[in-house]
């Protein structure tokens, strides 16, 4: 009886061990690749899965998107400028069996192929294209990676250039170029503003010629604007100064006309009369005017 109990206990323990070795749990974001005696027999969906102990082996593969940084690469662009470019790639496994059987380490392989592809694609563009056409470069890199990684059961969903480091001399040259471009735009805008202002002033002068009083009203408005902030500056418009000058001339004429006029006095003229005896007598004669 005791021997039977011992046998039953041993059988129960062995059953528990076999059950523990047979039961596998596959998570929702995983797929299980089953190898039976070294041969792939299929994949397992998420949930509780039973395997044959010792004979079967389960290899779990994650189907989540993996973020993989691409290390900075020293690249020479098509116009012979040395730049350091880093990027980031996003990929996910779409075929669990291929990702296990076709390649040993998916992430390491994608990292290496991404670095070489980044160097090749950026090297085909000039510096200006690299800085301004990053979207097109990203698409080109992703398409090249997709061609290679499809055989590994991997899909590259996105590639983005993360950082572009330029030499200091190139940064200074680009800064000078940008400054010159801004100065050019500023001068063009200033010239356009002067042209519009000149046209507006021409229209305003035509209006003032047609309406002379408009100039006086504008002068008064200017005086009001000057005196807003309690300014001590006094401005006299040119028409007012000419009026004051004319008034001064008029007053001078009036003063000259009002001064007393001197009456001229006729003095007697002396006439010398020669006598017969050779003498001379002087006589006063009155000139009648």
Backbone torsions as a table, in degrees:
resi	resn	phi	psi	omega
1	UNK	NA	-43.8	178.3
2	UNK	-64.8	-38.3	178.9
3	UNK	-63.8	-36.0	178.8
4	UNK	-66.5	-39.4	179.0
5	UNK	-65.1	-41.6	179.5
6	UNK	-63.0	-41.4	179.6
7	UNK	-63.5	-43.4	179.4
8	UNK	-62.4	-39.8	178.8
9	UNK	-64.7	-42.9	179.1
10	UNK	-63.1	-41.8	179.1
11	UNK	-63.5	-41.1	179.4
12	UNK	-64.7	-40.7	178.8
13	UNK	-64.7	-43.6	178.2
14	UNK	-62.9	-37.9	178.4
15	UNK	-63.8	-40.8	177.8
16	UNK	-65.0	-39.5	178.8
17	UNK	-65.5	-44.2	179.0
18	UNK	-63.0	-40.5	179.3
19	UNK	-64.4	-40.7	178.6
20	UNK	-64.0	-37.3	178.9
21	UNK	-75.2	-20.4	-175.7
22	UNK	-90.8	-29.1	-173.7
23	UNK	-85.5	130.9	173.8
24	UNK	-133.6	145.3	178.3
25	UNK	-115.3	121.8	177.7
26	UNK	-103.1	124.9	-177.7
27	UNK	-74.9	167.6	-174.6
28	UNK	-62.1	-38.2	-177.1
29	UNK	-89.2	12.0	-177.7
30	UNK	-119.6	161.6	167.4
31	UNK	-130.4	142.9	-178.6
32	UNK	-105.2	127.5	176.6
33	UNK	-101.9	120.3	-174.6
34	UNK	-98.9	126.1	174.4
35	UNK	-108.7	124.7	176.1
36	UNK	-112.8	110.5	-176.9
37	UNK	55.6	38.5	176.9
38	UNK	86.8	0.4	-177.8
39	UNK	-114.6	137.7	-179.5
40	UNK	-74.5	127.8	178.4
41	UNK	-112.2	-3.9	178.1
42	UNK	143.7	-178.3	178.8
43	UNK	-113.5	158.9	-178.4
44	UNK	-118.8	135.9	178.4
45	UNK	-77.2	167.6	179.5
46	UNK	-61.5	146.5	179.2
47	UNK	131.9	-166.3	178.8
48	UNK	-85.6	123.6	-177.6
49	UNK	-125.9	141.9	179.6
50	UNK	-106.8	134.5	178.9
51	UNK	-123.5	162.0	174.6
52	UNK	-83.4	120.6	-177.4
53	UNK	-58.5	144.2	176.7
54	UNK	69.4	-35.4	-176.8
55	UNK	-81.5	-44.4	-176.6
56	UNK	-98.4	147.0	175.0
57	UNK	-135.3	131.6	-175.8
58	UNK	-103.5	129.0	176.5
59	UNK	-114.6	117.5	-178.2
60	UNK	-86.0	138.8	178.8
61	UNK	-127.6	127.7	179.2
62	UNK	-82.7	135.4	178.9
63	UNK	-101.4	5.6	179.8
64	UNK	-73.7	156.2	178.0
65	UNK	-70.9	132.5	-178.5
66	UNK	-106.5	131.3	175.4
67	UNK	-95.0	120.6	-176.0
68	UNK	-125.7	114.3	176.3
69	UNK	-73.4	140.4	175.7
70	UNK	-100.0	121.1	-175.3
71	UNK	-60.6	153.6	179.7
72	UNK	-61.8	133.1	-177.6
73	UNK	-117.8	132.9	172.8
74	UNK	-79.0	112.4	-171.7
75	UNK	-124.6	141.1	173.8
76	UNK	-103.9	118.9	-178.2
77	UNK	-72.9	176.4	-176.9
78	UNK	-65.4	-27.5	177.5
79	UNK	-96.3	25.0	170.5
80	UNK	63.7	42.6	174.2
81	UNK	-112.5	129.1	-178.7
82	UNK	-87.2	123.9	179.7
83	UNK	-133.8	155.1	174.2
84	UNK	-109.2	120.2	-174.9
85	UNK	-121.8	130.6	173.2
86	UNK	-121.8	156.0	-176.4
87	UNK	-147.4	179.3	176.7
88	UNK	-140.5	140.4	-178.2
89	UNK	-123.6	146.6	177.6
90	UNK	-122.4	128.0	-179.3
91	UNK	-144.7	164.0	177.6
92	UNK	-149.5	155.6	179.7
93	UNK	-84.8	127.8	178.0
94	UNK	-109.9	-19.2	177.6
95	UNK	-131.1	103.9	-174.2
96	UNK	-65.1	-37.6	-176.7
97	UNK	-67.2	-45.0	179.0
98	UNK	-63.3	-39.6	-177.8
99	UNK	-65.6	-22.1	178.4
100	UNK	-93.3	-40.4	-173.2
101	UNK	-87.0	-40.2	-171.2
102	UNK	-76.1	-26.6	-175.2
103	UNK	-146.7	151.2	-174.6
104	UNK	-77.9	-50.8	-177.6
105	UNK	-131.4	104.6	-174.2
106	UNK	-64.3	-47.5	-174.4
107	UNK	-64.6	-42.5	178.8
108	UNK	-65.4	-39.4	-179.6
109	UNK	-65.6	-42.9	179.8
110	UNK	-66.8	-36.7	178.2
111	UNK	-60.9	-44.2	-179.1
112	UNK	-69.1	-45.2	-178.9
113	UNK	-67.8	-30.5	178.0
114	UNK	-68.4	-39.0	179.0
115	UNK	-64.2	-46.7	-179.9
116	UNK	-66.8	-37.0	178.6
117	UNK	-67.6	-39.9	177.5
118	UNK	-60.6	-44.2	179.9
119	UNK	-64.3	-40.4	-177.3
120	UNK	-69.8	-43.9	-176.0
121	UNK	-70.8	-45.7	-179.5
122	UNK	-65.7	-33.9	179.2
123	UNK	-66.3	-16.1	178.9
124	UNK	-87.6	-2.3	-178.0
125	UNK	-117.7	155.4	173.9
126	UNK	-78.0	172.3	-179.5
127	UNK	-63.8	-43.5	179.8
128	UNK	-62.6	-39.9	177.6
129	UNK	-67.2	-37.1	179.1
130	UNK	-64.1	-36.7	-178.5
131	UNK	-80.6	-31.6	-173.6
132	UNK	-102.3	-20.9	-175.6
133	UNK	-117.4	47.4	-178.8
134	UNK	-65.8	-32.7	179.8
135	UNK	-62.5	-44.2	179.6
136	UNK	-66.5	-37.9	177.8
137	UNK	-65.1	-41.1	178.3
138	UNK	-60.2	-43.2	-179.8
139	UNK	-65.6	-41.3	179.8
140	UNK	-62.8	-43.1	179.4
141	UNK	-63.9	-43.4	-178.6
142	UNK	-64.9	-40.0	179.7
143	UNK	-64.9	-40.5	178.4
144	UNK	-65.7	-40.7	178.9
145	UNK	-66.1	-37.9	-179.3
146	UNK	-61.9	-38.2	-179.3
147	UNK	-61.2	-38.8	-178.1
148	UNK	-80.3	-43.5	-172.4
149	UNK	-79.4	-13.9	178.1
150	UNK	-61.2	-36.7	178.5
151	UNK	-68.5	-16.3	178.5
152	UNK	-96.3	2.9	-178.0
153	UNK	75.3	25.9	-177.1
154	UNK	-123.1	141.4	176.5
155	UNK	-117.2	124.0	175.4
156	UNK	-86.5	114.7	-175.1
157	UNK	-87.2	-30.7	-175.1
158	UNK	-159.9	142.8	172.7
159	UNK	-135.0	130.2	-178.8
160	UNK	-133.5	133.3	171.0
161	UNK	-70.4	126.1	-173.7
162	UNK	-96.8	-39.6	-175.8
163	UNK	-153.1	139.7	176.8
164	UNK	-126.9	112.6	-179.4
165	UNK	-99.3	126.4	-179.4
166	UNK	-106.0	154.2	173.6
167	UNK	-63.0	153.8	-177.7
168	UNK	-62.1	-40.2	179.4
169	UNK	-61.9	-38.9	179.0
170	UNK	-69.3	-35.4	177.0
171	UNK	-62.7	-43.2	179.4
172	UNK	-64.9	-41.3	179.3
173	UNK	-63.7	-41.6	179.4
174	UNK	-67.7	-35.5	177.0
175	UNK	-64.1	-42.2	177.5
176	UNK	-63.5	-41.6	178.9
177	UNK	-62.4	-44.0	179.4
178	UNK	-64.3	-39.7	178.6
179	UNK	-64.3	-43.1	177.8
180	UNK	-63.2	-37.9	178.7
181	UNK	-65.0	-41.0	178.3
182	UNK	-66.0	-40.8	178.0
183	UNK	-63.3	-38.8	177.9
184	UNK	-62.2	-45.2	179.3
185	UNK	-64.4	-37.4	179.8
186	UNK	-65.0	-42.1	179.2
187	UNK	-66.1	-39.9	178.5
188	UNK	-63.6	-44.1	179.6
189	UNK	-64.5	-40.3	178.7
190	UNK	-63.3	-43.3	178.6
191	UNK	-63.5	-41.0	177.4
192	UNK	-63.2	-40.0	177.5
193	UNK	-64.1	-41.3	177.4
194	UNK	-62.7	-39.7	178.9
195	UNK	-63.8	-44.2	178.9
196	UNK	-65.9	-39.4	179.6
197	UNK	-65.1	-40.7	178.5
198	UNK	-62.8	-42.0	178.1
199	UNK	-63.0	-41.4	179.0
200	UNK	-65.9	-39.6	178.0
201	UNK	-66.0	-36.7	176.4
202	UNK	-61.7	-44.3	177.2
203	UNK	-62.8	-39.9	179.9
204	UNK	-65.8	-39.7	178.8
205	UNK	-64.3	-38.7	176.5
206	UNK	-61.5	-40.9	179.4
207	UNK	-65.2	-41.3	179.9
208	UNK	-68.7	-33.2	175.3
209	UNK	-64.6	-36.4	178.2
210	UNK	-74.9	-28.0	-178.9
211	UNK	-129.4	89.9	-176.9
212	UNK	-59.0	-30.6	180.0
213	UNK	-65.6	-22.2	-179.5
214	UNK	-62.6	-33.8	178.7
215	UNK	-65.7	-41.6	177.8
216	UNK	-63.9	-40.9	177.7
217	UNK	-63.6	-37.0	178.4
218	UNK	-67.2	-38.6	176.7
219	UNK	-61.4	-43.4	178.4
220	UNK	-64.1	-40.0	178.0
221	UNK	-63.2	-38.9	177.9
222	UNK	-63.8	-40.5	177.7
223	UNK	-63.3	-38.5	178.0
224	UNK	-64.5	-41.9	-179.9
225	UNK	-66.6	-36.1	179.4
226	UNK	-68.2	-37.7	-176.5
227	UNK	-85.8	10.2	-177.9
228	UNK	-65.5	-45.6	-175.3
229	UNK	-94.6	32.1	179.3
230	UNK	56.9	44.2	-179.8
231	UNK	-74.2	138.5	-179.6
232	UNK	-88.8	-2.0	179.5
233	UNK	-75.3	132.4	178.6
234	UNK	-110.1	127.3	-178.2
235	UNK	-117.3	129.0	176.4
236	UNK	-110.2	121.0	178.6
237	UNK	-63.6	154.5	-178.6
238	UNK	-59.4	-42.3	177.5
239	UNK	-59.2	-36.7	179.4
240	UNK	-66.9	-40.2	179.3
241	UNK	-65.1	-39.9	177.7
242	UNK	-66.4	-35.7	177.2
243	UNK	-64.5	-41.9	177.8
244	UNK	-62.9	-41.1	177.9
245	UNK	-61.7	-44.3	178.1
246	UNK	-63.4	-38.2	178.4
247	UNK	-64.3	-39.5	177.9
248	UNK	-63.7	-40.7	178.0
249	UNK	-63.0	-41.2	179.7
250	UNK	-64.0	-44.2	179.2
251	UNK	-63.6	-37.4	178.1
252	UNK	-63.5	-41.8	178.3
253	UNK	-63.8	-40.8	179.3
254	UNK	-64.9	-39.4	179.1
255	UNK	-65.6	-39.1	178.7
256	UNK	-66.6	-35.9	179.8
257	UNK	-72.3	-29.5	-177.0
258	UNK	-84.3	-7.3	-178.7
259	UNK	-72.4	144.1	-179.8
260	UNK	-65.3	140.0	-177.4
261	UNK	-94.7	129.8	-178.9
262	UNK	-75.5	133.1	-179.1
263	UNK	-89.4	122.5	-178.6
264	UNK	-71.1	139.1	179.4
265	UNK	-110.1	127.2	-179.9
266	UNK	-84.3	120.2	179.1
267	UNK	-88.9	146.4	179.4
268	UNK	-67.0	142.0	179.3
269	UNK	-93.5	139.5	179.7
270	UNK	-93.4	128.5	-179.8
271	UNK	-117.2	128.5	-179.9
272	UNK	-92.7	126.1	-179.5
273	UNK	-110.5	127.3	-179.1
274	UNK	-88.7	122.3	-179.4
275	UNK	-79.9	161.9	-177.9
276	UNK	-68.8	-27.5	-178.9
277	UNK	-83.9	12.7	178.8
278	UNK	89.3	-6.4	176.0
279	UNK	-82.1	-179.1	-179.5
280	UNK	-141.9	136.4	176.2
281	UNK	-116.8	146.5	178.6
282	UNK	-106.5	131.1	179.6
283	UNK	-124.6	144.2	179.2
284	UNK	-95.1	130.4	177.2
285	UNK	-122.5	146.9	-179.0
286	UNK	-102.7	122.0	178.2
287	UNK	-81.2	128.1	178.5
288	UNK	-97.6	125.7	-176.5
289	UNK	-87.6	NA	NA
